[in-house]
Amino acid sequence: MSKKDVIIDYCRYIKDSFLLFTIENYFSSFVDKNSNPKYYFRDNGVLNLFIDGKKTSLLENIVAIHLYRRNYEMYYLKGNKVDIDFYIPDDNTLIQVAYSLDDQDTYDREVSNMINYANDSKKEMKLITVTYDEKNTIEIDGKLINVITLKDFLFNNY
């Protein structure tokens, strides 16, 4: 048995014990959806045991837990020009998570991913970026991105 097979087995055991949940890539075929999910811990305290200094990973996991507990049908989007953390098809919402948008590279990456997908979509999209403590509204190409704090996201029913 290869190391990859062992890791896959352990992830399945952890998921079966309700410590993890997964979301699939909306763009993937059925086979890829089952083989390339993103994993999230149901408890950020457990995730915090395994990572050090990854504030964005903890923030993304909190957002995933919040959406999961509200039973949203959610996916991530990973494709040609797009890498979006969460897509909620029922209300056409894209959610990106970044600890901060102060860094120009982070800002460019997070904003361009959302704008590229929203421009290619024929539907009106709700665009949200969740940060630790920044608020803003970004308008590009007639599209509005609401930058909200984690606290607002969790307590104002986003």
KEKEFI-77356 format. One record per residue: y negated, z, x of N, C-alpha, C, O in turn; residue in three letters; residue number from 1. Coordinates in Angstrom, 2 decimals, decimal comma. Example, Ala and Ser with C-alpha at 12.3 -4.5 7.8 and 13.67 -1.06 7.14 Angstrom:
2
5,69|7,80|13,19|4,50|7,80|12,30|3,30|7,80|13,20|3,32|8,46|14,24|Ala|1
2,25|7,08|12,85|1,06|7,14|13,67|-0,03|7,87|12,90|-1,14|8,04|13,41|Ser|2
END
This chain:
158
1,18|0,00|0,85|0,00|0,00|0,00|-1,24|0,00|0,90|-1,35|0,80|1,82|Met|1
-2,17|-0,90|0,61|-3,37|-1,02|1,43|-4,38|0,08|1,09|-4,26|0,74|0,06|Ser|2
-5,36|0,27|1,97|-6,41|1,26|1,72|-7,18|0,92|0,45|-7,57|1,80|-0,32|Lys|3
-7,40|-0,38|0,24|-8,12|-0,81|-0,96|-7,36|-0,40|-2,22|-7,96|0,10|-3,18|Lys|4
-6,05|-0,60|-2,23|-5,22|-0,22|-3,37|-5,26|1,28|-3,62|-5,30|1,73|-4,76|Asp|5
-5,25|2,06|-2,53|-5,30|3,52|-2,65|-6,63|3,95|-3,27|-6,66|4,81|-4,15|Val|6
-7,72|3,35|-2,80|-9,05|3,69|-3,34|-9,13|3,32|-4,81|-9,65|4,10|-5,62|Ile|7
-8,63|2,15|-5,17|-8,63|1,73|-6,58|-7,82|2,71|-7,43|-8,24|3,09|-8,52|Ile|8
-6,66|3,12|-6,92|-5,84|4,09|-7,65|-6,58|5,41|-7,84|-6,57|5,97|-8,93|Asp|9
-7,22|5,91|-6,78|-7,93|7,18|-6,88|-9,11|7,08|-7,85|-9,37|8,01|-8,60|Tyr|10
-9,81|5,97|-7,82|-10,91|5,77|-8,79|-10,38|5,79|-10,22|-11,00|6,36|-11,11|Cys|11
-9,24|5,16|-10,43|-8,64|5,16|-11,76|-8,24|6,59|-12,17|-8,43|6,98|-13,32|Arg|12
-7,68|7,36|-11,23|-7,30|8,74|-11,53|-8,53|9,57|-11,88|-8,51|10,36|-12,83|Tyr|13
-9,59|9,39|-11,13|-10,83|10,14|-11,39|-11,42|9,74|-12,74|-11,90|10,58|-13,49|Ile|14
-11,38|8,44|-13,04|-11,87|7,96|-14,33|-11,01|8,53|-15,46|-11,54|8,96|-16,49|Lys|15
-9,71|8,52|-15,28|-8,80|9,06|-16,30|-9,01|10,56|-16,52|-8,71|11,07|-17,60|Asp|16
-9,53|11,25|-15,51|-9,78|12,69|-15,66|-11,20|12,96|-16,19|-11,67|14,10|-16,19|Ser|17
-11,88|11,89|-16,62|-13,20|11,97|-17,24|-14,30|12,45|-16,30|-15,29|13,03|-16,75|Phe|18
-14,14|12,22|-15,00|-15,22|12,52|-14,06|-16,11|11,29|-13,83|-17,26|11,43|-13,43|Leu|19
-15,57|10,12|-14,10|-16,31|8,87|-13,91|-16,31|8,06|-15,20|-15,45|8,23|-16,06|Leu|20
-17,29|7,17|-15,30|-17,26|6,11|-16,29|-17,74|4,84|-15,61|-18,36|4,89|-14,55|Phe|21
-17,45|3,72|-16,22|-17,79|2,45|-15,60|-18,63|1,60|-16,54|-18,62|1,76|-17,76|Thr|22
-19,37|0,68|-15,93|-20,02|-0,38|-16,69|-19,71|-1,70|-15,99|-19,51|-1,74|-14,78|Ile|23
-19,67|-2,77|-16,77|-19,27|-4,07|-16,26|-20,48|-4,99|-16,11|-21,54|-4,76|-16,69|Glu|24
-20,28|-6,02|-15,31|-21,30|-7,05|-15,12|-21,29|-7,96|-16,34|-20,26|-8,54|-16,69|Asn|25
-22,42|-8,09|-16,98|-22,54|-8,91|-18,19|-22,22|-10,37|-17,91|-21,72|-11,07|-18,80|Tyr|26
-22,50|-10,85|-16,71|-22,31|-12,24|-16,35|-20,87|-12,58|-15,97|-20,52|-13,76|-15,91|Phe|27
-20,05|-11,60|-15,72|-18,71|-11,83|-15,19|-17,74|-12,32|-16,24|-17,91|-12,10|-17,44|Ser|28
-16,70|-12,99|-15,75|-15,59|-13,36|-16,61|-14,79|-12,10|-16,94|-15,01|-11,04|-16,35|Ser|29
-13,88|-12,21|-17,88|-13,09|-11,05|-18,29|-12,36|-10,42|-17,10|-12,34|-9,19|-16,97|Phe|30
-11,77|-11,23|-16,25|-11,03|-10,71|-15,09|-11,96|-9,95|-14,16|-11,63|-8,86|-13,70|Val|31
-13,15|-10,53|-13,88|-14,10|-9,86|-12,99|-14,63|-8,57|-13,59|-14,86|-7,61|-12,87|Asp|32
-14,83|-8,54|-14,91|-15,34|-7,33|-15,55|-14,40|-6,17|-15,33|-14,84|-5,03|-15,17|Lys|33
-13,11|-6,45|-15,33|-12,15|-5,37|-15,13|-11,93|-5,04|-13,66|-11,43|-3,96|-13,35|Asn|34
-12,30|-5,92|-12,76|-12,04|-5,66|-11,35|-13,29|-5,29|-10,56|-13,17|-4,77|-9,45|Ser|35
-14,50|-5,53|-11,10|-15,72|-5,23|-10,36|-16,70|-4,38|-11,16|-17,87|-4,74|-11,27|Asn|36
-16,26|-3,26|-11,71|-17,22|-2,43|-12,45|-18,08|-1,60|-11,50|-17,75|-1,45|-10,32|Pro|37
-19,17|-1,06|-12,03|-19,96|-0,06|-11,31|-19,50|1,30|-11,82|-19,30|1,49|-13,02|Lys|38
-19,34|2,24|-10,91|-18,86|3,57|-11,25|-20,02|4,56|-11,26|-20,89|4,53|-10,38|Tyr|39
-20,02|5,44|-12,25|-21,01|6,51|-12,35|-20,30|7,82|-12,63|-19,34|7,86|-13,40|Tyr|40
-20,76|8,89|-12,00|-20,23|10,22|-12,27|-20,84|10,76|-13,55|-22,01|10,52|-13,83|Phe|41
-20,04|11,47|-14,33|-20,54|12,08|-15,57|-21,39|13,31|-15,29|-22,04|13,83|-16,19|Arg|42
-21,38|13,77|-14,06|-22,14|14,96|-13,67|-22,81|14,67|-12,33|-22,13|14,38|-11,34|Asp|43
-24,13|14,76|-12,29|-24,85|14,48|-11,05|-24,52|15,48|-9,95|-24,64|15,17|-8,77|Asn|44
-24,12|16,69|-10,34|-23,75|17,68|-9,33|-22,57|17,23|-8,50|-22,52|17,48|-7,29|Gly|45
-21,61|16,57|-9,13|-20,44|16,05|-8,40|-20,88|14,93|-7,45|-20,46|14,91|-6,29|Val|46
-21,72|14,02|-7,92|-22,22|12,95|-7,06|-22,99|13,51|-5,87|-22,88|13,01|-4,76|Leu|47
-23,75|14,55|-6,11|-24,54|15,16|-5,05|-23,68|15,73|-3,93|-24,15|15,88|-2,80|Asn|48
-22,42|16,05|-4,22|-21,49|16,54|-3,18|-21,14|15,44|-2,18|-20,84|15,72|-1,02|Leu|49
-21,17|14,18|-2,64|-20,69|13,07|-1,83|-21,78|12,30|-1,10|-21,48|11,58|-0,14|Phe|50
-23,00|12,43|-1,52|-24,07|11,66|-0,88|-25,14|12,60|-0,37|-25,32|13,71|-0,88|Ile|51
-25,84|12,15|0,65|-26,89|12,96|1,25|-28,13|12,09|1,40|-28,09|11,06|2,08|Asp|52
-29,22|12,50|0,79|-30,47|11,78|0,96|-30,59|10,50|0,17|-31,46|9,68|0,46|Gly|53
-29,75|10,30|-0,83|-29,80|9,08|-1,65|-30,43|9,42|-2,99|-29,74|9,48|-4,01|Lys|54
-31,74|9,64|-3,00|-32,45|10,03|-4,22|-32,33|8,97|-5,31|-32,18|9,30|-6,48|Lys|55
-32,40|7,69|-4,92|-32,32|6,62|-5,92|-30,94|6,59|-6,57|-30,83|6,34|-7,77|Thr|56
-29,89|6,85|-5,81|-28,53|6,88|-6,38|-28,39|8,00|-7,41|-27,80|7,80|-8,47|Ser|57
-28,95|9,16|-7,11|-28,90|10,27|-8,07|-29,71|9,94|-9,32|-29,30|10,23|-10,44|Leu|58
-30,88|9,32|-9,11|-31,73|8,94|-10,24|-31,03|7,90|-11,12|-31,05|8,02|-12,35|Leu|59
-30,41|6,90|-10,50|-29,69|5,87|-11,26|-28,53|6,49|-12,03|-28,26|6,10|-13,17|Glu|60
-27,84|7,44|-11,42|-26,72|8,09|-12,09|-27,19|8,89|-13,30|-26,52|8,90|-14,33|Asn|61
-28,35|9,55|-13,19|-28,89|10,30|-14,33|-29,22|9,35|-15,48|-28,93|9,65|-16,64|Ile|62
-29,82|8,22|-15,17|-30,15|7,23|-16,21|-28,87|6,72|-16,87|-28,80|6,58|-18,09|Val|63
-27,85|6,44|-16,05|-26,57|5,98|-16,60|-25,95|7,02|-17,53|-25,45|6,68|-18,60|Ala|64
-25,98|8,28|-17,13|-25,44|9,36|-17,96|-26,19|9,42|-19,29|-25,58|9,54|-20,35|Ile|65
-27,50|9,34|-19,22|-28,33|9,40|-20,43|-27,97|8,27|-21,40|-27,81|8,52|-22,60|His|66
-27,86|7,06|-20,90|-27,51|5,91|-21,75|-26,08|6,04|-22,29|-25,82|5,74|-23,45|Leu|67
-25,17|6,48|-21,44|-23,77|6,63|-21,82|-23,60|7,65|-22,94|-22,86|7,43|-23,90|Tyr|68
-24,30|8,77|-22,82|-24,18|9,84|-23,83|-24,76|9,42|-25,17|-24,41|10,00|-26,20|Arg|69
-25,62|8,43|-25,17|-26,19|7,93|-26,42|-25,42|6,73|-26,96|-25,85|6,06|-27,90|Arg|70
-24,28|6,48|-26,35|-23,34|5,44|-26,79|-23,94|4,04|-26,83|-23,57|3,23|-27,67|Asn|71
-24,85|3,75|-25,91|-25,35|2,39|-25,82|-24,28|1,48|-25,23|-23,56|1,87|-24,31|Tyr|72
-24,18|0,29|-25,77|-23,38|-0,73|-25,11|-24,23|-1,19|-23,93|-25,30|-1,77|-24,13|Glu|73
-23,76|-0,96|-22,73|-24,58|-1,29|-21,56|-23,76|-2,00|-20,51|-22,54|-1,83|-20,39|Met|74
-24,47|-2,81|-19,74|-23,90|-3,59|-18,66|-24,87|-3,54|-17,49|-25,99|-3,05|-17,62|Tyr|75
-24,43|-4,06|-16,35|-25,38|-4,38|-15,30|-25,38|-5,88|-15,17|-24,45|-6,55|-15,61|Tyr|76
-26,43|-6,42|-14,57|-26,54|-7,86|-14,38|-26,58|-8,15|-12,90|-27,47|-7,69|-12,19|Leu|77
-25,62|-8,92|-12,45|-25,61|-9,32|-11,05|-25,20|-10,78|-11,03|-24,09|-11,14|-11,40|Lys|78
-26,13|-11,60|-10,58|-25,88|-13,03|-10,56|-26,76|-13,72|-9,54|-27,20|-13,11|-8,56|Gly|79
-27,00|-14,98|-9,76|-27,69|-15,83|-8,81|-29,03|-15,27|-8,33|-29,18|-15,03|-7,13|Asn|80
-29,97|-15,06|-9,20|-31,27|-14,55|-8,79|-31,55|-13,18|-9,39|-32,71|-12,75|-9,46|Lys|81
-30,51|-12,51|-9,83|-30,73|-11,30|-10,62|-29,83|-10,17|-10,15|-28,65|-10,36|-9,86|Val|82
-30,43|-8,99|-10,08|-29,68|-7,76|-9,83|-30,38|-6,66|-10,62|-31,34|-6,05|-10,15|Asp|83
-29,90|-6,42|-11,83|-30,51|-5,46|-12,75|-29,56|-4,30|-12,94|-28,36|-4,49|-13,16|Ile|84
-30,09|-3,09|-12,87|-29,24|-1,89|-12,97|-28,59|-1,74|-14,33|-27,39|-1,46|-14,42|Asp|85
-29,36|-1,92|-15,42|-28,81|-1,74|-16,76|-29,36|-2,79|-17,71|-30,56|-3,10|-17,70|Phe|86
-28,47|-3,34|-18,52|-28,85|-4,28|-19,57|-28,25|-3,77|-20,87|-27,05|-3,54|-20,96|Tyr|87
-29,09|-3,59|-21,88|-28,65|-3,15|-23,20|-28,87|-4,32|-24,15|-30,00|-4,55|-24,59|Ile|88
-27,81|-5,06|-24,46|-27,97|-6,28|-25,26|-28,41|-6,05|-26,69|-29,06|-6,92|-27,28|Pro|89
-28,09|-4,91|-27,28|-28,45|-4,67|-28,68|-29,95|-4,74|-28,93|-30,39|-5,20|-29,98|Asp|90
-30,74|-4,28|-27,96|-32,19|-4,37|-28,14|-32,87|-5,12|-26,99|-34,07|-4,96|-26,76|Asp|91
-32,10|-5,95|-26,28|-32,63|-6,80|-25,19|-33,48|-6,01|-24,20|-34,62|-6,39|-23,91|Asn|92
-32,93|-4,93|-23,70|-33,64|-4,07|-22,76|-33,05|-4,19|-21,37|-31,83|-4,12|-21,18|Thr|93
-33,93|-4,37|-20,39|-33,56|-4,33|-18,98|-34,13|-3,06|-18,39|-35,30|-2,74|-18,62|Leu|94
-33,32|-2,34|-17,63|-33,78|-1,10|-17,00|-33,45|-1,15|-15,52|-32,29|-1,32|-15,13|Ile|95
-34,48|-1,01|-14,72|-34,33|-0,87|-13,27|-34,61|0,58|-12,92|-35,37|1,26|-13,60|Gln|96
-33,99|1,06|-11,84|-34,21|2,42|-11,39|-34,61|2,38|-9,92|-33,92|1,79|-9,09|Val|97
-35,73|3,03|-9,61|-36,20|3,14|-8,23|-36,87|4,50|-8,08|-37,64|4,90|-8,95|Ala|98
-36,59|5,19|-7,02|-37,21|6,50|-6,83|-38,73|6,36|-6,82|-39,45|7,17|-7,39|Tyr|99
-39,20|5,30|-6,15|-40,63|5,04|-6,08|-40,85|3,55|-5,90|-40,01|2,85|-5,33|Ser|100
-41,98|3,07|-6,39|-42,37|1,67|-6,18|-43,47|1,56|-5,14|-44,11|0,50|-5,02|Leu|101
-43,72|2,62|-4,38|-44,77|2,61|-3,36|-44,49|1,63|-2,23|-45,40|1,00|-1,70|Asp|102
-43,23|1,50|-1,86|-42,83|0,58|-0,80|-42,91|-0,86|-1,33|-42,34|-1,15|-2,38|Asp|103
-43,58|-1,73|-0,62|-43,79|-3,10|-1,10|-42,48|-3,86|-1,26|-42,34|-4,63|-2,22|Gln|104
-41,53|-3,67|-0,36|-40,23|-4,35|-0,49|-39,50|-3,92|-1,76|-38,95|-4,75|-2,48|Asp|105
-39,50|-2,63|-2,04|-38,86|-2,11|-3,25|-39,57|-2,66|-4,49|-38,92|-3,10|-5,43|Thr|106
-40,89|-2,62|-4,47|-41,66|-3,14|-5,60|-41,33|-4,61|-5,85|-41,03|-5,00|-6,98|Tyr|107
-41,37|-5,42|-4,79|-41,09|-6,85|-4,94|-39,68|-7,11|-5,48|-39,50|-7,95|-6,36|Asp|108
-38,70|-6,39|-4,95|-37,31|-6,58|-5,36|-37,11|-6,19|-6,83|-36,54|-6,96|-7,61|Arg|109
-37,56|-5,01|-7,19|-37,34|-4,51|-8,56|-38,08|-5,35|-9,59|-37,53|-5,69|-10,63|Glu|110
-39,33|-5,68|-9,30|-40,14|-6,43|-10,25|-39,65|-7,87|-10,36|-39,54|-8,40|-11,46|Val|111
-39,36|-8,51|-9,23|-38,94|-9,92|-9,28|-37,61|-10,09|-10,01|-37,43|-11,08|-10,72|Ser|112
-36,69|-9,15|-9,86|-35,42|-9,23|-10,58|-35,65|-9,25|-12,09|-35,05|-10,05|-12,81|Asn|113
-36,50|-8,36|-12,56|-36,75|-8,29|-14,00|-37,51|-9,52|-14,51|-37,16|-10,08|-15,55|Met|114
-38,51|-9,93|-13,79|-39,32|-11,07|-14,21|-38,48|-12,35|-14,19|-38,58|-13,17|-15,10|Ile|115
-37,66|-12,53|-13,16|-36,81|-13,72|-13,09|-35,89|-13,81|-14,31|-35,77|-14,87|-14,92|Asn|116
-35,24|-12,70|-14,65|-34,33|-12,73|-15,79|-35,10|-12,92|-17,10|-34,68|-13,71|-17,95|Tyr|117
-36,20|-12,21|-17,26|-36,99|-12,32|-18,49|-37,54|-13,73|-18,68|-37,59|-14,23|-19,80|Ala|118
-37,95|-14,37|-17,59|-38,45|-15,75|-17,68|-37,35|-16,73|-18,05|-37,60|-17,70|-18,77|Asn|119
-36,14|-16,50|-17,57|-35,02|-17,39|-17,86|-34,43|-17,15|-19,25|-33,76|-18,03|-19,81|Asp|120
-34,67|-15,98|-19,80|-34,11|-15,64|-21,10|-34,93|-16,27|-22,22|-36,15|-16,39|-22,13|Ser|121
-34,25|-16,67|-23,25|-34,92|-17,23|-24,42|-35,33|-16,13|-25,41|-36,02|-16,39|-26,39|Lys|122
-34,90|-14,90|-25,13|-35,20|-13,77|-26,00|-36,38|-12,97|-25,45|-36,66|-13,00|-24,25|Lys|123
-37,04|-12,27|-26,34|-38,07|-11,32|-25,92|-37,36|-10,11|-25,32|-36,47|-9,53|-25,94|Glu|124
-37,75|-9,72|-24,12|-37,09|-8,64|-23,41|-37,99|-7,41|-23,31|-39,21|-7,54|-23,14|Met|125
-37,40|-6,24|-23,42|-38,08|-4,98|-23,17|-37,76|-4,62|-21,72|-36,59|-4,45|-21,37|Lys|126
-38,78|-4,49|-20,88|-38,60|-4,26|-19,45|-39,07|-2,86|-19,08|-40,22|-2,49|-19,32|Leu|127
-38,17|-2,08|-18,49|-38,47|-0,70|-18,12|-38,02|-0,46|-16,68|-36,91|-0,84|-16,29|Ile|128
-38,88|0,16|-15,90|-38,50|0,66|-14,58|-38,65|2,17|-14,60|-39,74|2,68|-14,89|Thr|129
-37,59|2,88|-14,30|-37,60|4,33|-14,27|-37,78|4,77|-12,82|-37,02|4,38|-11,94|Val|130
-38,82|5,60|-12,60|-39,08|6,16|-11,27|-39,04|7,68|-11,38|-38,94|8,24|-12,47|Thr|131
-39,11|8,33|-10,24|-39,08|9,79|-10,27|-40,35|10,34|-10,91|-40,27|11,20|-11,80|Tyr|132
-41,52|9,87|-10,48|-42,75|10,46|-11,02|-43,93|9,49|-11,11|-45,08|9,93|-11,11|Asp|133
-43,66|8,21|-11,19|-44,74|7,22|-11,28|-44,79|6,62|-12,68|-43,77|6,39|-13,32|Glu|134
-46,02|6,37|-13,13|-46,26|5,70|-14,41|-47,19|4,52|-14,15|-48,12|4,61|-13,36|Lys|135
-46,92|3,42|-14,84|-47,75|2,25|-14,66|-47,31|1,19|-15,67|-46,23|1,30|-16,27|Asn|136
-48,13|0,19|-15,85|-47,73|-1,00|-16,60|-48,02|-2,18|-15,70|-49,13|-2,35|-15,21|Thr|137
-47,01|-3,00|-15,48|-47,14|-4,18|-14,62|-47,05|-5,41|-15,51|-46,13|-5,54|-16,31|Ile|138
-48,01|-6,30|-15,37|-47,98|-7,54|-16,15|-47,91|-8,72|-15,19|-48,78|-8,90|-14,33|Glu|139
-46,86|-9,52|-15,35|-46,66|-10,72|-14,54|-46,12|-11,81|-15,46|-45,20|-11,58|-16,23|Ile|140
-46,71|-12,98|-15,37|-46,28|-14,14|-16,18|-46,22|-13,81|-17,67|-45,36|-14,31|-18,39|Asp|141
-47,15|-12,98|-18,13|-47,17|-12,62|-19,55|-46,10|-11,61|-19,95|-45,96|-11,31|-21,13|Gly|142
-45,35|-11,10|-19,00|-44,30|-10,10|-19,25|-44,82|-8,72|-18,83|-45,47|-8,58|-17,80|Lys|143
-44,52|-7,71|-19,65|-44,93|-6,34|-19,35|-43,74|-5,52|-18,91|-42,71|-5,48|-19,58|Leu|144
-43,89|-4,86|-17,77|-42,89|-3,91|-17,28|-43,50|-2,52|-17,42|-44,53|-2,23|-16,82|Ile|145
-42,85|-1,67|-18,20|-43,30|-0,29|-18,34|-42,63|0,55|-17,26|-41,41|0,71|-17,25|Asn|146
-43,43|1,06|-16,36|-42,94|1,96|-15,31|-43,13|3,37|-15,85|-44,25|3,80|-16,12|Val|147
-42,01|4,08|-16,00|-42,07|5,42|-16,59|-41,36|6,42|-15,68|-40,53|6,06|-14,85|Ile|148
-41,71|7,67|-15,88|-41,06|8,73|-15,11|-39,69|9,04|-15,69|-39,41|8,74|-16,85|Thr|149
-38,86|9,62|-14,89|-37,53|10,03|-15,36|-37,67|11,01|-16,52|-36,93|10,92|-17,51|Leu|150
-38,60|11,94|-16,41|-38,80|12,92|-17,48|-39,14|12,23|-18,80|-38,59|12,59|-19,84|Lys|151
-40,04|11,24|-18,77|-40,38|10,51|-20,00|-39,18|9,73|-20,54|-38,97|9,67|-21,75|Asp|152
-38,41|9,16|-19,64|-37,22|8,40|-20,06|-36,22|9,31|-20,77|-35,67|8,94|-21,81|Phe|153
-35,99|10,48|-20,22|-34,99|11,39|-20,77|-35,44|12,06|-22,07|-34,63|12,28|-22,97|Leu|154
-36,73|12,38|-22,17|-37,18|13,19|-23,30|-37,94|12,43|-24,37|-38,29|13,01|-25,40|Phe|155
-38,19|11,14|-24,18|-38,92|10,38|-25,18|-38,08|9,26|-25,79|-38,62|8,26|-26,25|Asn|156
-36,77|9,43|-25,78|-35,84|8,53|-26,46|-35,95|7,07|-26,05|-35,94|6,19|-26,92|Asn|157
-36,07|6,80|-24,79|-36,05|5,40|-24,32|-34,63|4,92|-24,30|-34,37|3,77|-23,94|Tyr|158
END
